[in-house]
Amino acid sequence: MTAANRKVLIMEDAVFIRAMERRFLESAGYEIVGETNSEKECVELYKKFRPDLLIADLALAEGTGGGAIQSISEFDPGFQYIVVTSYADQISEEMRGKAQAVLIKPFSEAEFAAALKA
């Protein structure tokens, strides 16, 4: 599947990081189907759009990225996601093993591009 065929949902509460992720994804040909800073809204958007990839921040203003990942995995156990966090100690071994990639903030566009190809 090429980038042009992939739908992405972004769950990130830091506006500047979300903007960077959106800009990079769009320039690479990905379709952004939604953006949120809320665990609950992320799950709702995921059910509505069924994206190919979730970019998931773990620490959110409303809920947690880990909670959203757990909720989504209950109805779509094989979904793909990239974990983004400032806190490496928040990532469980199980989450690390299932994630397509893990990015620790701050990260570069080159690191983000590598995570997308993982």
N, CA, C and O atoms as a GROMACS GRO file, in nm:
protein
  472
    1MET      N    1   0.084  -0.117   0.000
    1MET     CA    2   0.000   0.000   0.000
    1MET      C    3   0.090   0.124   0.000
    1MET      O    4   0.179   0.136   0.084
    2THR      N    5   0.066   0.214  -0.092
    2THR     CA    6   0.146   0.336  -0.098
    2THR      C    7   0.090   0.442  -0.004
    2THR      O    8  -0.024   0.430   0.042
    3ALA      N    9   0.169   0.543   0.022
    3ALA     CA   10   0.124   0.652   0.110
    3ALA      C   11  -0.005   0.712   0.058
    3ALA      O   12  -0.092   0.747   0.138
    4ALA      N   13  -0.020   0.726  -0.074
    4ALA     CA   14  -0.138   0.788  -0.132
    4ALA      C   15  -0.265   0.710  -0.102
    4ALA      O   16  -0.375   0.765  -0.109
    5ASN      N   17  -0.252   0.584  -0.070
    5ASN     CA   18  -0.369   0.501  -0.042
    5ASN      C   19  -0.396   0.488   0.107
    5ASN      O   20  -0.493   0.423   0.145
    6ARG      N   21  -0.314   0.547   0.192
    6ARG     CA   22  -0.326   0.526   0.337
    6ARG      C   23  -0.397   0.642   0.406
    6ARG      O   24  -0.365   0.759   0.386
    7LYS      N   25  -0.494   0.606   0.488
    7LYS     CA   26  -0.567   0.702   0.570
    7LYS      C   27  -0.505   0.702   0.710
    7LYS      O   28  -0.476   0.596   0.766
    8VAL      N   29  -0.486   0.821   0.766
    8VAL     CA   30  -0.420   0.834   0.896
    8VAL      C   31  -0.507   0.919   0.990
    8VAL      O   32  -0.565   1.019   0.950
    9LEU      N   33  -0.513   0.874   1.115
    9LEU     CA   34  -0.578   0.949   1.223
    9LEU      C   35  -0.468   0.994   1.319
    9LEU      O   36  -0.384   0.913   1.360
   10ILE      N   37  -0.468   1.122   1.354
   10ILE     CA   38  -0.367   1.177   1.445
   10ILE      C   39  -0.432   1.209   1.579
   10ILE      O   40  -0.530   1.282   1.586
   11MET      N   41  -0.375   1.152   1.687
   11MET     CA   42  -0.419   1.182   1.823
   11MET      C   43  -0.299   1.243   1.896
   11MET      O   44  -0.207   1.172   1.938
   12GLU      N   45  -0.301   1.374   1.910
   12GLU     CA   46  -0.188   1.449   1.966
   12GLU      C   47  -0.241   1.576   2.029
   12GLU      O   48  -0.318   1.648   1.966
   13ASP      N   49  -0.202   1.605   2.152
   13ASP     CA   50  -0.251   1.728   2.216
   13ASP      C   51  -0.160   1.848   2.198
   13ASP      O   52  -0.204   1.961   2.221
   14ALA      N   53  -0.036   1.829   2.159
   14ALA     CA   54   0.055   1.942   2.134
   14ALA      C   55   0.030   1.993   1.992
   14ALA      O   56   0.061   1.926   1.893
   15VAL      N   57  -0.028   2.112   1.983
   15VAL     CA   58  -0.070   2.167   1.855
   15VAL      C   59   0.045   2.174   1.755
   15VAL      O   60   0.026   2.140   1.638
   16PHE      N   61   0.163   2.218   1.798
   16PHE     CA   62   0.275   2.233   1.704
   16PHE      C   63   0.324   2.097   1.653
   16PHE      O   64   0.365   2.086   1.538
   17ILE      N   65   0.319   1.994   1.736
   17ILE     CA   66   0.360   1.860   1.691
   17ILE      C   67   0.256   1.804   1.596
   17ILE      O   68   0.290   1.743   1.495
   18ARG      N   69   0.129   1.823   1.629
   18ARG     CA   70   0.022   1.775   1.540
   18ARG      C   71   0.032   1.843   1.404
   18ARG      O   72   0.013   1.778   1.301
   19ALA      N   73   0.061   1.972   1.401
   19ALA     CA   74   0.076   2.044   1.275
   19ALA      C   75   0.195   1.990   1.195
   19ALA      O   76   0.185   1.975   1.073
   20MET      N   77   0.306   1.962   1.263
   20MET     CA   78   0.423   1.905   1.195
   20MET      C   79   0.390   1.769   1.137
   20MET      O   80   0.424   1.739   1.022
   21GLU      N   81   0.324   1.685   1.217
   21GLU     CA   82   0.286   1.551   1.169
   21GLU      C   83   0.194   1.562   1.048
   21GLU      O   84   0.215   1.493   0.948
   22ARG      N   85   0.092   1.649   1.056
   22ARG     CA   86  -0.001   1.667   0.945
   22ARG      C   87   0.071   1.715   0.819
   22ARG      O   88   0.051   1.661   0.711
   23ARG      N   89   0.156   1.814   0.835
   23ARG     CA   90   0.229   1.871   0.720
   23ARG      C   91   0.316   1.764   0.654
   23ARG      O   92   0.317   1.752   0.531
   24PHE      N   93   0.388   1.687   0.734
   24PHE     CA   94   0.474   1.583   0.678
   24PHE      C   95   0.392   1.474   0.610
   24PHE      O   96   0.423   1.433   0.499
   25LEU      N   97   0.287   1.427   0.676
   25LEU     CA   98   0.203   1.321   0.619
   25LEU      C   99   0.139   1.365   0.488
   25LEU      O  100   0.140   1.291   0.390
   26GLU      N  101   0.084   1.486   0.486
   26GLU     CA  102   0.020   1.535   0.364
   26GLU      C  103   0.122   1.551   0.251
   26GLU      O  104   0.092   1.518   0.136
   27SER      N  105   0.241   1.601   0.282
   27SER     CA  106   0.343   1.618   0.177
   27SER      C  107   0.390   1.483   0.123
   27SER      O  108   0.436   1.474   0.009
   28ALA      N  109   0.378   1.378   0.205
   28ALA     CA  110   0.417   1.243   0.161
   28ALA      C  111   0.301   1.170   0.092
   28ALA      O  112   0.318   1.058   0.045
   29GLY      N  113   0.184   1.234   0.085
   29GLY     CA  114   0.072   1.175   0.013
   29GLY      C  115  -0.030   1.100   0.097
   29GLY      O  116  -0.122   1.039   0.042
   30TYR      N  117  -0.015   1.104   0.229
   30TYR     CA  118  -0.114   1.038   0.316
   30TYR      C  119  -0.240   1.123   0.326
   30TYR      O  120  -0.234   1.246   0.312
   31GLU      N  121  -0.353   1.058   0.349
   31GLU     CA  122  -0.479   1.128   0.369
   31GLU      C  123  -0.507   1.134   0.519
   31GLU      O  124  -0.516   1.030   0.585
   32ILE      N  125  -0.521   1.255   0.573
   32ILE     CA  126  -0.553   1.272   0.714
   32ILE      C  127  -0.705   1.269   0.728
   32ILE      O  128  -0.774   1.356   0.675
   33VAL      N  129  -0.757   1.168   0.798
   33VAL     CA  130  -0.902   1.155   0.812
   33VAL      C  131  -0.954   1.219   0.940
   33VAL      O  132  -1.075   1.236   0.956
   34GLY      N  133  -0.864   1.255   1.030
   34GLY     CA  134  -0.907   1.320   1.153
   34GLY      C  135  -0.790   1.354   1.242
   34GLY      O  136  -0.682   1.296   1.233
   35GLU      N  137  -0.816   1.451   1.332
   35GLU     CA  138  -0.718   1.494   1.431
   35GLU      C  139  -0.792   1.516   1.561
   35GLU      O  140  -0.904   1.570   1.561
   36THR      N  141  -0.732   1.477   1.672
   36THR     CA  142  -0.795   1.494   1.802
   36THR      C  143  -0.691   1.500   1.912
   36THR      O  144  -0.577   1.457   1.895
   37ASN      N  145  -0.734   1.553   2.026
   37ASN     CA  146  -0.650   1.551   2.146
   37ASN      C  147  -0.722   1.477   2.259
   37ASN      O  148  -0.689   1.494   2.376
   38SER      N  149  -0.820   1.395   2.222
   38SER     CA  150  -0.906   1.329   2.319
   38SER      C  151  -0.912   1.178   2.295
   38SER      O  152  -0.930   1.133   2.182
   39GLU      N  153  -0.897   1.102   2.403
   39GLU     CA  154  -0.908   0.956   2.395
   39GLU      C  155  -1.044   0.914   2.340
   39GLU      O  156  -1.052   0.832   2.248
   40LYS      N  157  -1.150   0.969   2.396
   40LYS     CA  158  -1.287   0.932   2.355
   40LYS      C  159  -1.311   0.966   2.208
   40LYS      O  160  -1.363   0.883   2.133
   41GLU      N  161  -1.274   1.087   2.167
   41GLU     CA  162  -1.296   1.127   2.028
   41GLU      C  163  -1.211   1.044   1.933
   41GLU      O  164  -1.254   1.015   1.821
   42CYS      N  165  -1.092   1.005   1.975
   42CYS     CA  166  -1.007   0.921   1.891
   42CYS      C  167  -1.078   0.790   1.859
   42CYS      O  168  -1.081   0.747   1.743
   43VAL      N  169  -1.134   0.726   1.960
   43VAL     CA  170  -1.204   0.599   1.938
   43VAL      C  171  -1.323   0.619   1.845
   43VAL      O  172  -1.347   0.537   1.756
   44GLU      N  173  -1.398   0.728   1.864
   44GLU     CA  174  -1.512   0.758   1.778
   44GLU      C  175  -1.468   0.781   1.633
   44GLU      O  176  -1.529   0.729   1.540
   45LEU      N  177  -1.362   0.860   1.615
   45LEU     CA  178  -1.311   0.887   1.480
   45LEU      C  179  -1.257   0.759   1.416
   45LEU      O  180  -1.276   0.738   1.296
   46TYR      N  181  -1.192   0.675   1.495
   46TYR     CA  182  -1.140   0.549   1.441
   46TYR      C  183  -1.255   0.463   1.390
   46TYR      O  184  -1.246   0.407   1.280
   47LYS      N  185  -1.360   0.450   1.468
   47LYS     CA  186  -1.476   0.369   1.427
   47LYS      C  187  -1.540   0.427   1.300
   47LYS      O  188  -1.584   0.351   1.213
   48LYS      N  189  -1.546   0.558   1.291
   48LYS     CA  190  -1.610   0.624   1.176
   48LYS      C  191  -1.528   0.608   1.048
   48LYS      O  192  -1.584   0.577   0.943
   49PHE      N  193  -1.396   0.630   1.055
   49PHE     CA  194  -1.313   0.636   0.935
   49PHE      C  195  -1.230   0.511   0.908
   49PHE      O  196  -1.184   0.492   0.795
   50ARG      N  197  -1.210   0.425   1.008
   50ARG     CA  198  -1.128   0.305   0.994
   50ARG      C  199  -0.997   0.334   0.922
   50ARG      O  200  -0.971   0.279   0.815
   51PRO      N  201  -0.913   0.421   0.980
   51PRO     CA  202  -0.786   0.456   0.915
   51PRO      C  203  -0.691   0.337   0.909
   51PRO      O  204  -0.705   0.239   0.983
   52ASP      N  205  -0.594   0.347   0.820
   52ASP     CA  206  -0.491   0.245   0.806
   52ASP      C  207  -0.384   0.258   0.914
   52ASP      O  208  -0.313   0.162   0.943
   53LEU      N  209  -0.374   0.377   0.973
   53LEU     CA  210  -0.269   0.404   1.070
   53LEU      C  211  -0.316   0.509   1.170
   53LEU      O  212  -0.382   0.606   1.133
   54LEU      N  213  -0.282   0.487   1.297
   54LEU     CA  214  -0.307   0.583   1.404
   54LEU      C  215  -0.173   0.634   1.454
   54LEU      O  216  -0.085   0.555   1.489
   55ILE      N  217  -0.158   0.766   1.460
   55ILE     CA  218  -0.043   0.828   1.524
   55ILE      C  219  -0.092   0.865   1.664
   55ILE      O  220  -0.178   0.951   1.677
   56ALA      N  221  -0.037   0.800   1.769
   56ALA     CA  222  -0.095   0.810   1.902
   56ALA      C  223   0.000   0.866   2.006
   56ALA      O  224   0.097   0.801   2.045
   57ASP      N  225  -0.028   0.987   2.052
   57ASP     CA  226   0.041   1.043   2.167
   57ASP      C  227  -0.015   0.973   2.290
   57ASP      O  228  -0.135   0.945   2.295
   58LEU      N  229   0.068   0.944   2.389
   58LEU     CA  230   0.020   0.874   2.508
   58LEU      C  231  -0.035   0.967   2.614
   58LEU      O  232  -0.133   0.933   2.681
   59ALA      N  233   0.024   1.083   2.631
   59ALA     CA  234  -0.022   1.178   2.733
   59ALA      C  235  -0.111   1.283   2.667
   59ALA      O  236  -0.064   1.363   2.586
   60LEU      N  237  -0.238   1.281   2.703
   60LEU     CA  238  -0.335   1.372   2.641
   60LEU      C  239  -0.401   1.461   2.747
   60LEU      O  240  -0.398   1.429   2.866
   61ALA      N  241  -0.459   1.571   2.703
   61ALA     CA  242  -0.534   1.657   2.792
   61ALA      C  243  -0.661   1.585   2.840
   61ALA      O  244  -0.705   1.604   2.954
   62GLU      N  245  -0.720   1.504   2.752
   62GLU     CA  246  -0.843   1.433   2.784
   62GLU      C  247  -0.822   1.283   2.765
   62GLU      O  248  -0.833   1.232   2.654
   63GLY      N  249  -0.792   1.213   2.873
   63GLY     CA  250  -0.770   1.069   2.865
   63GLY      C  251  -0.625   1.037   2.834
   63GLY      O  252  -0.536   1.119   2.853
   64THR      N  253  -0.604   0.912   2.784
   64THR     CA  254  -0.468   0.870   2.748
   64THR      C  255  -0.468   0.802   2.612
   64THR      O  256  -0.568   0.743   2.570
   65GLY      N  257  -0.356   0.811   2.546
   65GLY     CA  258  -0.341   0.739   2.420
   65GLY      C  259  -0.344   0.590   2.442
   65GLY      O  260  -0.396   0.515   2.358
   66GLY      N  261  -0.289   0.545   2.553
   66GLY     CA  262  -0.292   0.402   2.585
   66GLY      C  263  -0.434   0.351   2.600
   66GLY      O  264  -0.465   0.239   2.559
   67GLY      N  265  -0.520   0.433   2.660
   67GLY     CA  266  -0.661   0.396   2.672
   67GLY      C  267  -0.728   0.384   2.538
   67GLY      O  268  -0.806   0.291   2.515
   68ALA      N  269  -0.700   0.476   2.448
   68ALA     CA  270  -0.757   0.471   2.313
   68ALA      C  271  -0.706   0.347   2.239
   68ALA      O  272  -0.784   0.279   2.173
   69ILE      N  273  -0.577   0.319   2.250
   69ILE     CA  274  -0.519   0.201   2.184
   69ILE      C  275  -0.586   0.074   2.236
   69ILE      O  276  -0.620  -0.015   2.158
   70GLN      N  277  -0.605   0.066   2.366
   70GLN     CA  278  -0.669  -0.052   2.424
   70GLN      C  279  -0.813  -0.065   2.375
   70GLN      O  280  -0.856  -0.174   2.338
   71SER      N  281  -0.889   0.045   2.374
   71SER     CA  282  -1.028   0.041   2.328
   71SER      C  283  -1.037  -0.001   2.181
   71SER      O  284  -1.122  -0.083   2.146
   72ILE      N  285  -0.952   0.055   2.097
   72ILE     CA  286  -0.954   0.022   1.954
   72ILE      C  287  -0.915  -0.124   1.933
   72ILE      O  288  -0.973  -0.192   1.848
   73SER      N  289  -0.818  -0.173   2.009
   73SER     CA  290  -0.773  -0.311   1.990
   73SER      C  291  -0.882  -0.412   2.026
   73SER      O  292  -0.875  -0.527   1.982
   74GLU      N  293  -0.981  -0.372   2.105
   74GLU     CA  294  -1.091  -0.463   2.139
   74GLU      C  295  -1.179  -0.494   2.019
   74GLU      O  296  -1.234  -0.604   2.011
   75PHE      N  297  -1.193  -0.398   1.924
   75PHE     CA  298  -1.276  -0.425   1.807
   75PHE      C  299  -1.195  -0.434   1.678
   75PHE      O  300  -1.248  -0.473   1.574
   76ASP      N  301  -1.067  -0.398   1.682
   76ASP     CA  302  -0.979  -0.410   1.566
   76ASP      C  303  -0.840  -0.450   1.616
   76ASP      O  304  -0.748  -0.368   1.618
   77PRO      N  305  -0.825  -0.578   1.656
   77PRO     CA  306  -0.701  -0.620   1.723
   77PRO      C  307  -0.574  -0.608   1.641
   77PRO      O  308  -0.465  -0.602   1.699
   78GLY      N  309  -0.582  -0.604   1.510
   78GLY     CA  310  -0.462  -0.597   1.429
   78GLY      C  311  -0.430  -0.459   1.375
   78GLY      O  312  -0.350  -0.446   1.282
   79PHE      N  313  -0.491  -0.355   1.432
   79PHE     CA  314  -0.472  -0.221   1.374
   79PHE      C  315  -0.328  -0.174   1.392
   79PHE      O  316  -0.257  -0.217   1.483
   80GLN      N  317  -0.286  -0.083   1.303
   80GLN     CA  318  -0.149  -0.032   1.306
   80GLN      C  319  -0.145   0.104   1.373
   80GLN      O  320  -0.231   0.190   1.350
   81TYR      N  321  -0.044   0.123   1.457
   81TYR     CA  322  -0.028   0.252   1.523
   81TYR      C  323   0.119   0.280   1.550
   81TYR      O  324   0.202   0.190   1.564
   82ILE      N  325   0.149   0.410   1.556
   82ILE     CA  326   0.280   0.459   1.595
   82ILE      C  327   0.262   0.535   1.725
   82ILE      O  328   0.177   0.625   1.732
   83VAL      N  329   0.339   0.502   1.826
   83VAL     CA  330   0.333   0.568   1.956
   83VAL      C  331   0.427   0.688   1.954
   83VAL      O  332   0.542   0.678   1.911
   84VAL      N  333   0.376   0.801   2.003
   84VAL     CA  334   0.455   0.923   2.016
   84VAL      C  335   0.441   0.968   2.161
   84VAL      O  336   0.330   0.984   2.211
   85THR      N  337   0.554   0.991   2.229
   85THR     CA  338   0.547   1.033   2.369
   85THR      C  339   0.674   1.105   2.411
   85THR      O  340   0.780   1.090   2.349
   86SER      N  341   0.662   1.182   2.515
   86SER     CA  342   0.779   1.245   2.578
   86SER      C  343   0.834   1.157   2.689
   86SER      O  344   0.943   1.182   2.741
   87TYR      N  345   0.758   1.055   2.725
   87TYR     CA  346   0.790   0.974   2.842
   87TYR      C  347   0.809   0.828   2.803
   87TYR      O  348   0.712   0.753   2.794
   88ALA      N  349   0.932   0.788   2.781
   88ALA     CA  350   0.961   0.651   2.739
   88ALA      C  351   0.912   0.550   2.842
   88ALA      O  352   0.879   0.437   2.806
   89ASP      N  353   0.908   0.587   2.969
   89ASP     CA  354   0.865   0.494   3.074
   89ASP      C  355   0.714   0.467   3.072
   89ASP      O  356   0.668   0.380   3.145
   90GLN      N  357   0.638   0.540   2.990
   90GLN     CA  358   0.493   0.517   2.979
   90GLN      C  359   0.460   0.400   2.886
   90GLN      O  360   0.346   0.355   2.882
   91ILE      N  361   0.558   0.351   2.813
   91ILE     CA  362   0.531   0.252   2.710
   91ILE      C  363   0.552   0.112   2.767
   91ILE      O  364   0.663   0.076   2.806
   92SER      N  365   0.445   0.035   2.770
   92SER     CA  366   0.456  -0.103   2.819
   92SER      C  367   0.528  -0.189   2.714
   92SER      O  368   0.532  -0.154   2.596
   93GLU      N  369   0.583  -0.299   2.758
   93GLU     CA  370   0.649  -0.391   2.665
   93GLU      C  371   0.549  -0.444   2.561
   93GLU      O  372   0.584  -0.461   2.445
   94GLU      N  373   0.426  -0.470   2.605
   94GLU     CA  374   0.323  -0.517   2.512
   94GLU      C  375   0.295  -0.413   2.404
   94GLU      O  376   0.287  -0.445   2.286
   95MET      N  377   0.280  -0.287   2.447
   95MET     CA  378   0.254  -0.180   2.351
   95MET      C  379   0.373  -0.164   2.257
   95MET      O  380   0.355  -0.148   2.136
   96ARG      N  381   0.492  -0.167   2.311
   96ARG     CA  382   0.614  -0.155   2.230
   96ARG      C  383   0.620  -0.266   2.125
   96ARG      O  384   0.660  -0.243   2.011
   97GLY      N  385   0.580  -0.387   2.165
   97GLY     CA  386   0.583  -0.501   2.074
   97GLY      C  387   0.479  -0.495   1.964
   97GLY      O  388   0.501  -0.548   1.855
   98LYS      N  389   0.365  -0.432   1.992
   98LYS     CA  390   0.257  -0.426   1.893
   98LYS      C  391   0.263  -0.301   1.806
   98LYS      O  392   0.208  -0.301   1.696
   99ALA      N  393   0.328  -0.196   1.852
   99ALA     CA  394   0.335  -0.070   1.777
   99ALA      C  395   0.421  -0.087   1.652
   99ALA      O  396   0.519  -0.161   1.652
  100GLN      N  397   0.382  -0.018   1.547
  100GLN     CA  398   0.463  -0.016   1.425
  100GLN      C  399   0.597   0.050   1.455
  100GLN      O  400   0.701   0.009   1.403
  101ALA      N  401   0.594   0.153   1.541
  101ALA     CA  402   0.715   0.223   1.580
  101ALA      C  403   0.686   0.303   1.707
  101ALA      O  404   0.570   0.326   1.741
  102VAL      N  405   0.790   0.344   1.775
  102VAL     CA  406   0.780   0.430   1.893
  102VAL      C  407   0.872   0.549   1.872
  102VAL      O  408   0.990   0.533   1.842
  103LEU      N  409   0.816   0.669   1.887
  103LEU     CA  410   0.894   0.792   1.874
  103LEU      C  411   0.894   0.866   2.007
  103LEU      O  412   0.788   0.887   2.066
  104ILE      N  413   1.011   0.905   2.052
  104ILE     CA  414   1.024   0.983   2.175
  104ILE      C  415   1.043   1.129   2.136
  104ILE      O  416   1.133   1.163   2.059
  105LYS      N  417   0.959   1.216   2.190
  105LYS     CA  418   0.967   1.360   2.162
  105LYS      C  419   1.089   1.418   2.232
  105LYS      O  420   1.122   1.375   2.342
  106PRO      N  421   1.155   1.513   2.172
  106PRO     CA  422   1.133   1.562   2.036
  106PRO      C  423   1.194   1.467   1.934
  106PRO      O  424   1.295   1.401   1.962
  107PHE      N  425   1.133   1.460   1.819
  107PHE     CA  426   1.185   1.374   1.712
  107PHE      C  427   1.195   1.455   1.584
  107PHE      O  428   1.128   1.557   1.568
  108SER      N  429   1.278   1.409   1.494
  108SER     CA  430   1.300   1.479   1.368
  108SER      C  431   1.205   1.426   1.261
  108SER      O  432   1.143   1.321   1.278
  109GLU      N  433   1.194   1.500   1.152
  109GLU     CA  434   1.113   1.453   1.040
  109GLU      C  435   1.172   1.325   0.983
  109GLU      O  436   1.098   1.239   0.936
  110ALA      N  437   1.305   1.310   0.986
  110ALA     CA  438   1.368   1.188   0.936
  110ALA      C  439   1.328   1.068   1.023
  110ALA      O  440   1.301   0.960   0.972
  111GLU      N  441   1.323   1.088   1.155
  111GLU     CA  442   1.278   0.981   1.245
  111GLU      C  443   1.131   0.947   1.220
  111GLU      O  444   1.092   0.830   1.223
  112PHE      N  445   1.050   1.050   1.197
  112PHE     CA  446   0.908   1.029   1.168
  112PHE      C  447   0.891   0.952   1.037
  112PHE      O  448   0.810   0.860   1.029
  113ALA      N  449   0.968   0.989   0.936
  113ALA     CA  450   0.963   0.919   0.807
  113ALA      C  451   1.004   0.773   0.824
  113ALA      O  452   0.940   0.684   0.766
  114ALA      N  453   1.107   0.746   0.902
  114ALA     CA  454   1.151   0.608   0.926
  114ALA      C  455   1.043   0.529   0.997
  114ALA      O  456   1.022   0.411   0.967
  115ALA      N  457   0.974   0.590   1.092
  115ALA     CA  458   0.866   0.523   1.165
  115ALA      C  459   0.753   0.484   1.070
  115ALA      O  460   0.694   0.377   1.084
  116LEU      N  461   0.723   0.570   0.975
  116LEU     CA  462   0.616   0.542   0.879
  116LEU      C  463   0.652   0.424   0.788
  116LEU      O  464   0.563   0.353   0.740
  117LYS      N  465   0.781   0.404   0.765
  117LYS     CA  466   0.825   0.295   0.678
  117LYS      C  467   0.846   0.164   0.753
  117LYS      O  468   0.862   0.059   0.691
  118ALA      N  469   0.845   0.170   0.886
  118ALA     CA  470   0.871   0.050   0.968
  118ALA      C  471   0.767  -0.057   0.948
  118ALA      O  472   0.774  -0.163   1.010
   0.00000   0.00000   0.00000
